[in-house]
Amino acid sequence: MILCSYLLSLCCKLTKGSTELAEDIQTHQYFKSWAVQASNCLGDTYDVCKPFLDKDSQCLNPLVRFVIAQLQISCHLTSESTLLLILNCKIWDADILLRSVLEGTFKLIFLLKGSNEEQISKAKEYWELLPDIMRLRRHLRGI
């Protein structure tokens, strides 16, 4: 389906002129190159973070480590999805996912900022209290 619509748009551009087609192909090649490089960097950052998120790591409280591992995995996978969309020149769709990645990244930074006790308190709030509040909100909307 996507291939068909892309071929259709190429056919339309062929009737308009070859310079516009050449610019479109060059832009697509640029996005592809950028997305591949970004994916490699993303893989490298995962390798750097992995020792800190390992269950045997002693540098973080187990609850804090678990919560930030979940956030990191979510951000990583959504970043990969964003790069796949960019690779296919779906910039507007990628923009929607990118917002989720940024929100998750800021949550991760917020959780890690502060003393050990503050980190534990924030992790409990994020993992235990916020879901309870959301369940209560949904329940009250249904009444």
C-alpha atoms as one frame of an Amber mdcrd trajectory, in Angstrom:
protein
   0.000   0.000   0.000   2.757   2.451   0.984   4.839   1.413  -2.002   1.875
   1.970  -4.304   1.224   5.466  -2.973   4.929   6.312  -3.223   5.087   5.093
  -6.814   1.959   7.105  -7.588   3.520  10.261  -6.151   6.687   9.607  -8.190
   4.633   9.270 -11.345   2.905  12.568 -10.599   6.256  14.248 -10.065   7.600
  12.847 -13.319   4.892  14.759 -15.107   5.791  17.961 -13.194   9.521  17.944
 -13.852  12.712  16.085 -13.107  14.290  18.661 -10.726  11.537  18.234  -8.142
  11.914  14.445  -8.377  15.695  14.685  -7.910  15.239  16.870  -4.804  12.726
  14.399  -3.371  15.082  11.447  -3.933  17.993  13.379  -2.394  15.867  14.258
   0.673  14.838  10.611   1.057  18.487   9.500   0.883  19.414  12.113   3.497
  16.666  10.897   5.876  17.725   7.287   5.350  21.375   8.063   6.090  20.489
  10.121   9.155  18.101   7.497  10.529  20.708   4.727  10.184  23.356   6.827
  11.964  20.920   7.780  14.719  19.932   4.131  15.182  23.601   3.194  15.611
  24.040   5.949  18.224  20.904   4.777  20.000  22.316   1.249  20.175  25.567
   2.620  21.583  23.726   4.522  24.335  21.865   1.360  25.284  25.205  -0.436
  25.676  26.448   2.374  27.947  23.292   2.316  30.123  23.002  -1.470  30.395
  25.474  -1.988  33.299  23.586   0.548  35.452  20.224  -1.077  34.744  21.383
  -4.657  35.295  19.642  -6.405  38.183  23.003  -7.130  39.810  24.023  -3.463
  39.798  24.443  -1.992  43.267  24.604   1.684  42.238  20.828   2.252  42.479
  18.015   1.170  44.749  16.251  -1.873  43.195  12.906  -0.028  42.805  14.573
   3.033  41.264  16.602   0.806  38.939  13.472  -1.105  37.885  11.461   2.072
  37.184  14.206   3.785  35.201  14.856   0.542  33.298  11.191   0.470  32.268
  11.340   4.121  31.196  14.616   3.603  29.350  13.303   0.576  27.472  10.121
   2.417  26.544  12.048   5.453  25.307  14.507   3.257  23.408  11.817   1.266
  21.594   9.772   4.361  20.782  12.940   6.052  19.488  13.529   3.086  17.189
   9.945   3.383  15.927  10.465   7.097  15.354  13.605   6.390  13.327  11.754
   3.826  11.217   9.125   6.436  10.422  11.819   8.969   9.537  13.532   6.355
   7.379  10.275   6.112   5.440   9.859   9.910   5.258   6.860   9.916   7.623
   8.035  13.005   9.473   4.639  14.088  10.812   3.993  10.639  12.269   7.484
  10.532  13.776   6.864  13.896  15.418   3.984  12.430  17.437   6.163   9.619
  18.802   9.053  11.967  19.450   6.927  13.852  21.989   6.495  10.637  23.984
  10.240  10.017  23.873  10.946  13.525  25.169   8.377  13.191  27.966   9.888
   9.845  28.997  13.392  11.297  28.906  12.389  14.202  31.152  10.691  11.785
  33.556  13.880   9.739  33.662  15.985  12.822  34.411  13.524  13.954  37.090
  13.569  10.523  38.766  17.358  10.432  38.907  17.805  13.958  40.241  18.194
  14.159  44.009  19.410  12.049  46.896  18.828   8.296  47.175  15.818   8.879
  49.418  14.326  11.391  46.962  14.862   8.954  44.095  13.090   6.186  46.008
  10.205   8.511  46.886   9.825   9.642  43.258  10.014   6.053  41.976   7.276
   4.948  44.411   5.133   7.911  43.387   5.650   7.220  39.678   5.224   3.437
  39.804   2.639   3.009  42.587   0.722   6.225  43.308   0.223   7.717  39.839
  -1.386   4.555  38.408  -3.755   4.473  41.419  -4.704   8.115  40.829  -5.375
   7.416  37.140  -7.548   4.387  38.017  -9.524   6.531  40.458  -9.999   9.249
  37.803 -11.284   6.705  35.278 -13.603   5.255  37.897 -15.014   8.677  38.814
 -15.591   9.519  35.136 -17.674   6.372  34.816 -19.980   7.348  37.676
